């Protein structure tokens, strides 16, 4: 298996990741997230979905952090008692927020495709709705580690 194929397999298999953002005071904020990778645009999408939230999406810490400082990291990993099966992928990149305002045609197409990819990967979204906002990550550096002995 080539490195590229191995990477895509892990990314598509991963069901959850951890999104790290940083505020203006350099304080980190890490949360678990679901995500998809868009092969055509070479970017990751993280929904800000319609599950119950205590505040509006634009007031969420991760959204504010990305608006103040777009440097983000997305960590995908797998723990296994068989340590030869351990791996992680750390994607460092620039985050941005899509949605929530009057969108241009191109932005609408991006959101529609991201929503379709998310619904295909996570069928739960067909019932709860994805929401009007997405986090988009443009990767700048990808670090892959595995312990395949």
Long-range contacts (C-beta under 8 A, 24 or more apart in sequence): 3-144, 6-144, 7-89, 7-142, 7-144, 8-37, 8-39, 10-76, 10-78, 10-87, 10-89, 10-144, 11-37, 11-76, 11-89, 12-37, 14-76, 14-78, 14-89, 17-46, 17-74, 17-75, 17-76, 18-74, 18-75, 18-77, 19-46, 19-62, 19-72, 19-73, 19-74, 19-135, 20-72, 20-73, 20-74, 20-75, 21-61, 21-62, 21-65, 21-66, 21-69, 21-72, 21-95, 22-65, 22-69, 22-71, 23-61, 23-64, 23-65, 23-68, 23-69, 24-68, 24-69, 29-61, 29-62, 29-65, 31-62, 33-74, 33-135, 34-118, 34-121, 34-122, 35-74, 36-114, 36-117, 36-118, 36-121, 38-113, 38-114, 38-117, 40-113, 41-110, 42-138, 42-139, 43-136, 43-137, 43-138, 43-139, 44-74, 44-91, 44-93, 44-136, 44-137, 44-139, 45-114, 45-117, 45-118, 45-134, 45-135, 45-136, 45-137, 46-74, 46-134, 46-135, 46-137, 47-114, 47-118, 47-125, 47-130, 47-131, 47-133, 47-134, 47-135, 48-99, 48-131, 48-133, 48-134, 48-135, 49-125, 49-128, 49-129, 49-130, 49-131, 50-128, 50-129, 50-130, 50-131, 51-128, 57-100, 57-131, 57-132, 57-133, 58-100, 58-133, 62-135, 63-97, 63-133, 63-135, 66-95, 66-96, 66-97, 66-135, 67-97, 70-94, 70-95, 70-96, 71-95, 72-135, 72-137, 74-137, 83-147, 84-147, 84-148, 84-149, 85-147, 85-148, 86-146, 86-147, 87-144, 87-145, 87-146, 87-147, 88-144, 88-145, 89-142, 89-143, 89-144, 89-145, 90-142, 90-143, 91-137, 91-139, 91-141, 91-142, 92-139, 92-140, 92-141, 92-142, 92-143, 93-137, 93-138, 93-139, 93-140, 93-141, 94-137, 94-138, 94-140, 95-135, 95-136, 95-137, 96-135, 96-136, 96-138, 97-133, 97-134, 97-135, 97-136, 98-133, 98-134, 98-135, 98-136, 99-131, 99-132, 99-133, 99-134, 100-132, 100-133, 110-136
